[in-house]
Amino acid sequence: MRDIKFRGKRTSNGQWVYGYYVQTPKGEHLIYLQPFAEASQNTYYHVDAKTVGQFTGLMDISGMPIYEGDVVCFPKI
């Protein structure tokens, strides 16, 4: 079974954050750094909804995870 994880760009500084995505009833888009069940005090960041992507379960040639919305280039043969 693959990991269910997400990434998104923080609205405060544009840096990528990785973790668990939640959209609140108020319309906020948040990424939590730890699953709810494992965290007593969980850190979260507000993220831009347009940048949120889920982990596909695949890795690129360098071993980096591929997320939805990534641009993947194939070498010419």
N, C-alpha and C positions, 0 to 999 in steps of 0.2 A: 504494500500500500504506500502511496506517495505522501509526502508531507503536504499539508494544506497550509501554505504561507503566502504572504502578499508583500508587495513593496509599493511605496508611493513617495512623492516628493513633499517634504515639509513645506507648509505655507509660510513659515517664519523665515526660513533661510534657503530653501530650494535643495537641501541635501536629501539623499535617498535614505529611507528608513525601511527596515524589514521586520515583519512580524505578523500579527493577526489583525485583520481588517474588520471594522465595525462601522456601520452607518447608524447614527442615533435617530430617535424619533424627531429631534429638532433639525435633522438634515446635516449634522456634522459628520465628517469623514475622519475616522481615527485609525491609527495603527498602534496596537499594543505590542510591547516588546516581549511579553510572556503570555502564555495561555492563562485564562482567568483562574482555573483551578489550581495552578501552581504558584500564584502570586498573592502575597499578602498586601503589598503596596505596589500596584502596577504602574509603570511609566507608559504614557501614551503621547502621541504627537498628532496634531491636526495635519491632514494631508490634502493636496489638491485632488479632487475626485477624478479629473481627467488623466492623472498619472498613475492611478492604481492599476496594478496588474497581478494576476495570480501566477504562482510557480507552475510551470507546465509538467514538471517531473523529468525534464530533459536537461542535459548538460551540453555546453558547446565543446569544441575541440580542446580548449584550455581547462576544462573542468568547471567552468563557471555556470551557475544555474541560468536557465532561459525562462523569462517571464512573458506573459501575454503582452503584446505590443512591442516586443524587441524586434529589431531588424536583423535578420540572419542572412549572411552572404555566403554563397557557395563558390569555391574556387573554380575557375575554368579548367577543363580537362583537355 
